[in-house]
Amino acid sequence: MRPKCLIPVRGVPILGWQLRALAACGVTDITVVTGFEAESVQSAVRSLNVDADVACIVNPFYSIADNIGSCWTARDRFGPDTLLLNGDTLFGPETLRRLLEQAGTGITVAIDRKPVYDADDMKVRVSDGRLRRIGKTLEGPVDGESIGMIRMRDDGGARFVDALSRTLSDPAALRLWYLSVIDRLADEGDGVGVASIEGLPWCEVDFPRDLPVAEERVAAFVWPGEQARQTGVL
């Protein structure tokens, strides 16, 4: 077994693709929160040739908490311009750049849209350009899905950490996803925006069946200096 971020796609771990895309977009101060097989992740970071300052911190609660515990471990890293990414989200620089360009002040969630959503999708409800609800079990109309990529600007990081602290005052919250905190902020009317990355390549790698899709997406990435290429439907 290995952490999902170390699953190779076309010979490069997902983490490697993430770090390369971040650096290509000018993001060079990066923190990787580790848990399961922390030393393996740290070793991979050292071996990846990325033009960025990458630090690793260990989440000691990973075996009893979901990714909300990783956010709590890294709470001091949330500043006036912060990106929060899932470790199993594979994306190219053009996808990240879309979020960076569209994000306003506060908190902005990158979303995609498709005809049908399954039970594992982190579905969103949007109106007037604002996020209203987010979760896997939303009932009623669905307007898209979160891709596991959020930008926090100005006071957005501080608002997230405050809501994170309030959420974790309930011990049962240890089993929640960090997007439950975003849902709380949206439900409170705390101005959470969305940025659409429709048409750009990304995927979440959860199961072996996702790997062929991941390889197709990687082939569609456009790196700085490359010309955009014709691709099939994403």
C-alpha positions in Angstrom: 0.0 0.0 0.0 1.1 3.6 -0.7 -0.4 7.0 -0.2 -2.6 8.0 -3.1 -0.4 11.1 -3.8 2.4 8.7 -4.7 0.5 6.6 -7.2 2.4 7.0 -10.5 0.7 8.4 -13.6 2.9 8.0 -16.7 5.8 7.3 -14.4 5.4 10.4 -12.2 3.6 10.4 -8.8 0.5 12.5 -8.6 2.3 14.7 -6.1 5.0 15.3 -8.7 2.4 16.5 -11.2 0.9 18.7 -8.6 4.2 20.3 -7.5 5.2 20.9 -11.2 1.9 22.6 -11.9 2.1 24.8 -8.8 5.6 25.9 -9.7 4.6 26.5 -13.3 2.0 29.0 -12.0 4.4 30.8 -9.7 3.5 29.0 -6.5 6.8 28.3 -4.9 6.0 28.2 -1.1 4.4 24.8 -0.7 3.5 22.7 2.4 2.7 19.0 2.0 0.8 17.5 5.0 1.7 13.9 5.4 0.1 11.1 7.4 0.1 7.5 6.3 3.7 6.5 5.1 4.9 10.0 6.0 8.6 9.1 5.4 7.8 7.8 1.9 6.1 11.1 1.0 9.0 13.1 2.4 11.5 11.0 0.5 9.5 11.5 -2.7 9.5 15.3 -2.2 13.3 15.3 -1.8 13.7 13.3 -5.0 11.4 15.4 -7.2 13.1 18.1 -9.2 10.8 21.0 -8.6 11.7 24.7 -8.6 9.9 25.5 -5.3 10.4 25.5 -1.6 8.5 22.4 -0.4 8.2 21.6 3.3 6.5 18.6 4.8 4.6 18.5 8.1 3.2 15.4 9.7 -0.5 15.2 10.7 -0.3 13.0 13.9 -4.1 12.5 13.8 -4.4 10.9 10.4 -5.5 7.5 11.7 -8.4 9.0 13.7 -9.4 12.0 11.6 -10.3 12.8 8.0 -8.6 15.5 6.1 -10.1 18.1 8.4 -7.3 17.0 10.8 -4.7 17.8 8.1 -6.0 21.3 7.8 -5.9 21.8 11.6 -2.3 20.6 11.5 -1.4 23.2 8.9 -3.6 26.0 10.3 -0.6 28.3 10.7 0.0 28.1 7.0 -3.2 29.8 6.0 -2.4 33.4 5.1 -3.7 36.2 2.9 -3.2 34.2 -0.3 -3.4 30.4 0.1 -4.2 27.4 -2.1 -5.7 24.3 -0.5 -5.5 21.1 -2.6 -6.5 17.5 -2.2 -3.6 15.1 -2.5 -5.4 12.9 -5.1 -6.4 15.7 -7.5 -4.5 15.5 -10.7 -4.4 18.8 -12.6 -2.3 20.8 -15.1 -1.1 24.3 -14.9 -3.9 25.7 -17.1 -6.5 24.4 -14.7 -4.8 26.0 -11.7 -4.3 29.2 -13.6 -8.0 29.4 -14.3 -8.7 29.4 -10.6 -5.9 31.9 -9.9 -7.4 34.3 -12.5 -11.0 33.9 -11.5 -10.7 33.9 -7.7 -11.9 37.1 -6.0 -11.4 38.1 -2.4 -12.3 35.6 0.3 -12.7 32.0 -0.5 -13.2 30.6 -4.0 -13.9 26.9 -4.8 -12.9 25.5 -8.2 -15.8 23.5 -9.7 -16.5 21.5 -12.8 -19.8 20.4 -14.4 -21.0 17.2 -16.0 -24.3 15.6 -17.0 -24.5 13.1 -14.2 -23.0 13.0 -10.7 -22.3 9.9 -8.6 -22.3 9.2 -4.9 -18.6 9.9 -4.5 -18.7 13.4 -6.1 -18.4 16.4 -3.9 -21.5 18.1 -5.3 -22.2 21.8 -5.1 -25.2 24.1 -5.3 -24.6 27.6 -6.7 -26.7 30.7 -7.1 -25.8 34.3 -8.2 -22.2 33.2 -8.5 -21.9 32.1 -4.9 -21.6 28.7 -3.3 -24.6 27.8 -1.3 -24.0 24.2 -0.2 -21.3 21.6 -0.8 -21.4 17.9 0.1 -21.6 14.3 -1.3 -25.2 13.9 -0.2 -26.9 17.0 -1.4 -30.6 16.6 -2.2 -32.3 18.4 -5.0 -30.7 20.3 -7.9 -26.9 20.0 -8.3 -24.9 22.7 -10.1 -21.5 21.1 -10.3 -18.8 19.4 -8.3 -15.7 20.6 -6.3 -12.4 19.4 -7.8 -10.6 19.7 -4.5 -8.9 23.0 -5.2 -9.6 26.2 -3.2 -8.0 29.7 -3.2 -8.2 31.9 -0.1 -7.4 35.5 -0.4 -7.3 38.5 2.0 -9.3 37.4 5.1 -10.4 34.1 3.5 -7.7 32.0 5.2 -8.5 33.5 8.6 -12.2 32.9 8.1 -11.5 29.3 7.2 -9.3 28.7 10.2 -11.9 30.3 12.5 -14.7 28.1 11.1 -12.4 25.1 11.3 -11.8 25.8 15.0 -15.5 26.2 15.7 -16.3 22.9 13.8 -13.7 20.9 15.7 -15.1 22.0 19.0 -17.4 19.0 18.4 -15.3 15.7 18.7 -17.5 14.1 16.1 -16.1 16.5 13.6 -12.9 14.6 13.4 -14.6 12.3 10.8 -15.6 15.2 8.6 -14.0 16.4 5.4 -12.5 19.9 5.4 -15.2 20.8 2.8 -17.7 20.5 5.6 -16.1 23.7 6.9 -16.6 25.4 3.6 -20.2 24.2 3.6 -20.6 25.7 7.0 -19.3 29.1 5.8 -21.5 29.0 2.7 -24.6 28.1 4.8 -23.8 31.0 7.1 -23.8 33.3 4.1 -20.1 34.0 4.5 -19.4 34.8 0.9 -17.9 31.7 -0.7 -17.3 32.1 -4.4 -16.8 29.6 -7.3 -14.6 29.4 -10.3 -15.5 27.2 -13.2 -12.7 25.1 -14.8 -15.0 23.5 -17.3 -13.2 22.1 -20.4 -9.8 21.9 -18.7 -8.1 18.6 -17.8 -8.2 17.2 -14.3 -9.3 14.1 -12.5 -9.5 12.6 -9.0 -7.6 9.3 -8.6 -9.6 7.2 -6.1 -9.7 3.7 -7.7 -7.6 1.6 -10.1 -10.2 2.3 -12.8 -9.3 6.0 -12.6 -5.8 5.5 -13.8 -6.5 5.2 -17.6 -8.4 8.5 -17.3 -5.6 10.1 -15.4 -3.1 9.1 -18.1 -5.4 10.7 -20.7 -5.6 13.9 -18.7 -1.8 14.2 -18.2 -1.4 13.9 -21.9 -3.6 16.9 -22.3 -1.7 19.2 -19.9 -0.1 22.2 -21.6 3.1 23.4 -19.9 4.6 26.9 -20.2 6.3 27.2 -23.6 4.1 24.5 -25.2 1.4 25.2 -27.7 -2.1 24.1 -26.9 -3.0 20.9 -28.7 -6.2 19.4 -29.9 -7.7 16.8 -27.6 -10.8 14.8 -27.3 -13.7 15.5 -25.0 -12.5 15.6 -21.4 
